[in-house]
């Protein structure tokens, strides 16, 4: 295997929604509120060479925490600039409840498909990812939605883990950032024909490599209290939510020392988590498109989803 530097691709900033008087149609838990609920300009992980210094990694890790002093200061600046007006955010992210009549009208003759994230959407954000349980009330709500529409959970977690949390056999699941897709075990009531079991794993060749990296990360990071390394089957996650900030530089160096041996893997960053994935052109968006095509008339499904 060739040893060369791995460069993480540019990440896309995800805006933080205002907390006052606005709800979003996006069923995703990617963000979190800043001071006064205004957007936090985040410096995301971009073009970090494994052969370079770890300063860029640490700065990005600091910026990923909404409670960090730099992030709070940035939020205050953003709040002052907006002068208490959140209308620009709500125009870009309208509330589905406020547009319910319009959505109903536009969906006539079309098939609506529901796509949900898990962490921060169906369950709260918690310090220990193994304790991100969804409530019985939430499970009932999702079950009721699935009785009316094809419903899928698209998550960065491994498929069997999120299924263990959700325990709804009538859903579609896309784990490992969409790299592990499976259809319902039993057909939902709205299905007119027998449901086909969807199973697609575009990164199956990377399974041995991810497992190898996971084991290496366990060994490398075991000296740092609070770190949590998670094997999500087609990707590996290094959670640093419970790691003392003074140890983040050492953690970044350890992760880098492992990744420099694997040029076919790339690094991305979420909220207080570093994620190692295969360098293939596949993500949650591609998984969504695949599921739409698998459900039948993908053009009609996509139009309904956009509406």
C-alpha positions in Angstrom: 0.0 0.0 0.0 1.3 3.4 -0.9 2.0 5.8 2.0 1.0 9.3 1.1 -0.8 12.3 2.7 -4.6 12.2 2.8 -6.4 15.5 2.2 -9.9 16.0 3.6 -12.3 17.5 1.1 -13.9 20.8 1.7 -16.9 20.6 4.1 -20.1 22.5 3.7 -21.2 24.8 6.5 -24.5 23.9 8.1 -26.4 26.9 9.4 -27.7 26.9 13.0 -31.4 27.7 13.2 -32.8 30.5 15.3 -34.4 29.3 18.5 -37.2 31.8 18.6 -40.4 31.4 16.7 -39.1 29.2 13.8 -39.0 25.5 13.0 -37.4 23.9 10.1 -38.6 21.4 7.5 -35.2 19.7 7.6 -35.3 16.6 9.8 -31.7 16.7 10.7 -29.7 17.1 13.9 -26.5 18.3 12.3 -26.4 21.7 14.0 -27.0 23.3 17.4 -27.9 26.8 18.7 -25.5 29.5 19.5 -25.8 32.5 21.7 -29.3 33.9 21.3 -30.0 31.2 18.8 -28.2 32.9 15.9 -26.0 31.4 13.3 -22.4 30.5 14.3 -19.8 30.9 11.6 -17.9 27.7 11.8 -14.4 27.1 10.6 -14.7 23.6 9.3 -12.2 20.9 8.5 -10.8 21.8 5.1 -7.7 20.7 3.2 -5.8 19.5 6.2 -2.7 17.6 5.1 -1.7 14.7 7.4 2.0 15.7 7.0 1.4 19.2 8.3 1.0 20.6 11.8 -1.9 19.7 14.0 -2.8 23.3 14.7 -5.4 23.4 11.9 -7.0 20.2 13.2 -7.3 21.6 16.8 -8.7 24.9 15.6 -11.3 23.1 13.6 -12.1 20.9 16.7 -12.5 24.0 18.8 -14.8 25.6 16.3 -17.0 22.5 16.2 -18.1 23.2 19.8 -20.9 25.8 20.1 -20.0 26.3 23.8 -16.4 27.2 23.1 -15.4 30.8 23.8 -14.5 31.6 20.2 -17.8 30.2 18.9 -19.7 32.2 21.5 -17.9 35.4 20.5 -18.7 34.7 16.8 -22.3 34.1 17.7 -22.4 37.5 19.5 -21.1 39.2 16.4 -23.6 37.4 14.2 -26.4 38.4 16.6 -25.4 42.0 16.5 -25.2 42.0 12.7 -28.7 40.5 12.4 -30.0 43.0 15.0 -32.6 40.5 16.3 -34.1 39.8 12.9 -34.2 36.1 12.0 -36.4 36.5 9.0 -33.6 35.7 6.5 -33.1 32.3 8.1 -36.8 31.4 8.2 -37.2 32.4 4.5 -34.5 30.0 3.5 -35.7 27.3 6.0 -39.5 27.6 6.1 -41.6 25.8 8.6 -43.5 22.8 7.2 -46.3 23.4 9.7 -46.8 27.0 8.4 -46.9 25.7 4.8 -49.0 22.6 5.5 -51.9 23.5 3.2 -49.5 24.3 0.3 -47.6 21.1 0.8 -50.9 19.1 0.8 -51.9 20.8 -2.4 -48.6 20.2 -4.2 -48.5 16.6 -3.1 -51.7 15.6 -4.8 -51.1 12.7 -7.2 -47.6 12.4 -5.9 -45.9 10.0 -3.4 -44.3 11.6 -0.4 -41.2 9.9 1.2 -40.0 10.8 4.7 -36.2 10.9 5.4 -35.1 11.4 9.0 -31.7 11.7 10.7 -31.3 9.9 14.0 -29.0 11.8 16.5 -30.4 15.1 17.4 -33.6 14.4 15.5 -35.1 11.2 16.8 -32.9 11.2 19.9 -31.2 13.9 22.0 -27.5 14.7 21.6 -25.7 12.9 24.5 -22.1 12.6 25.7 -22.1 8.8 25.2 -23.2 7.8 21.7 -24.2 4.4 23.0 -26.9 6.1 25.2 -28.7 8.0 22.5 -32.0 6.4 23.1 -35.2 7.5 21.4 -38.3 7.9 23.6 -41.4 5.6 23.3 -43.4 8.7 22.2 -41.0 9.4 19.4 -41.0 5.7 18.3 -44.8 5.8 18.1 -44.7 9.0 16.1 -42.3 7.5 13.5 -44.4 4.3 13.4 -47.5 6.4 12.6 -45.6 8.3 9.8 -44.4 5.0 8.3 -48.0 3.8 8.1 -48.8 6.7 5.7 -45.5 7.2 3.8 -42.3 5.3 3.0 -40.0 6.4 5.8 -36.2 6.1 5.9 -33.6 6.9 8.5 -30.3 8.1 7.0 -27.5 8.3 9.6 -23.8 8.1 10.1 -24.2 5.3 12.6 -23.8 1.7 11.6 -27.1 0.2 10.4 -27.5 -2.6 13.0 -26.8 0.0 15.9 -29.5 2.4 14.7 -31.9 -0.4 14.1 -31.3 -1.5 17.7 -32.2 2.0 18.9 -35.3 2.4 16.7 -36.7 -1.1 16.6 -39.2 -0.5 13.7 -39.0 -3.2 11.1 -41.2 -1.3 8.6 -38.6 1.4 7.9 -35.8 1.8 5.4 -32.4 2.3 6.9 -29.2 3.8 5.5 -26.3 3.5 7.9 -22.6 4.5 7.8 -23.5 7.8 6.0 -25.6 5.9 3.4 -23.0 3.2 2.6 -25.1 0.4 4.2 -28.8 0.4 2.9 -31.5 -2.0 3.8 -35.3 -2.1 3.2 -38.1 -3.0 5.5 -38.3 -6.4 7.0 -42.1 -6.2 6.8 -44.1 -4.2 4.4 -45.8 -1.0 5.6 -49.6 -0.7 5.3 -49.5 1.9 2.5 -47.5 -0.4 0.2 -49.7 -1.8 -2.6 -47.3 -4.5 -3.5 -44.9 -6.7 -1.6 -42.0 -4.7 -0.3 -38.6 -5.5 -1.9 -35.7 -5.9 0.6 -33.3 -3.2 -0.5 -29.6 -4.0 0.3 -26.8 -1.9 -1.1 -23.3 -1.5 0.1 -21.2 0.6 -2.3 -18.1 0.5 -0.1 -18.0 -3.2 0.8 -14.4 -3.6 -0.3 -13.4 -1.2 2.5 -14.7 -3.3 5.3 -11.4 -4.9 6.2 -9.6 -1.6 6.0 -12.1 0.2 8.2 -12.0 -2.5 10.8 -8.2 -2.4 10.7 -8.2 1.4 11.2 -10.8 1.1 14.0 -8.5 -1.3 15.9 -5.5 1.0 15.4 -7.4 4.0 16.7 -8.4 2.1 19.8 -4.8 1.4 20.6 -3.5 4.9 19.6 -6.1 6.8 21.6 -6.4 4.7 24.7 -4.1 7.0 26.7 -6.5 9.9 26.4 -9.4 9.9 28.9 -12.9 10.4 27.5 -12.2 9.5 23.9 -14.7 7.2 22.3 -13.8 5.3 19.1 -16.8 3.8 17.3 -16.9 1.3 14.5 -19.7 2.3 12.2 -18.9 -0.6 9.8 -18.1 1.5 6.7 -16.6 4.4 8.6 -14.9 4.9 12.0 -15.8 7.7 14.4 -13.6 9.4 17.0 -15.8 11.2 19.6 -14.0 13.9 21.6 -17.0 15.4 23.4 -15.8 14.1 26.8 -12.1 14.8 26.2 -10.4 17.6 28.0 -9.7 20.4 25.6 -6.0 20.4 26.6 -5.7 16.9 25.2 -7.3 17.7 21.7 -3.9 18.4 20.2 -2.5 15.0 21.3 -5.7 13.3 20.0 -5.4 15.0 16.6 -1.8 13.9 16.3 -2.7 10.3 17.2 -5.5 10.2 14.6 -3.3 11.7 12.0 -0.5 9.1 12.7 -3.0 6.3 11.9 -4.6 7.9 8.8 -1.4 8.7 7.1 -1.0 5.0 6.4 -4.3 4.8 4.5 -4.5 7.0 1.4 -7.8 5.5 0.4 -9.6 6.9 3.4 -10.6 10.5 4.1 -11.3 12.6 7.2 -14.5 14.6 7.8 -15.7 16.3 10.9 -19.1 16.6 12.7 -20.0 18.1 16.1 -17.2 17.0 18.4 -16.4 13.9 16.2 -13.8 13.1 13.7 -15.0 10.6 11.0 -12.9 8.4 8.8 -14.6 7.3 5.6 -13.7 5.6 2.2 -12.8 8.0 -0.6 -15.7 7.1 -2.8 -18.3 9.5 -4.2 -21.1 8.4 -1.9 -22.8 10.1 1.0 -26.2 10.6 2.6 -27.5 12.5 -0.4 -26.5 9.6 -2.8 -28.2 7.2 -0.4 -31.4 9.3 -0.6 -31.4 9.2 -4.4 -30.8 5.5 -4.4 -33.8 4.9 -2.0 -36.0 7.1 -4.2 -35.1 5.1 -7.3 -35.7 1.8 -5.4 -39.1 3.0 -4.3 -40.3 3.2 -7.9 -41.0 6.4 -9.8 -38.0 8.3 -8.6 -38.9 11.5 -10.4 -42.3 11.8 -8.8 -40.9 10.8 -5.4 -38.2 13.5 -5.6 -40.7 16.2 -6.6 -42.9 15.3 -3.6 -39.9 15.3 -1.3 -38.8 18.8 -2.5 -42.4 20.1 -2.0 
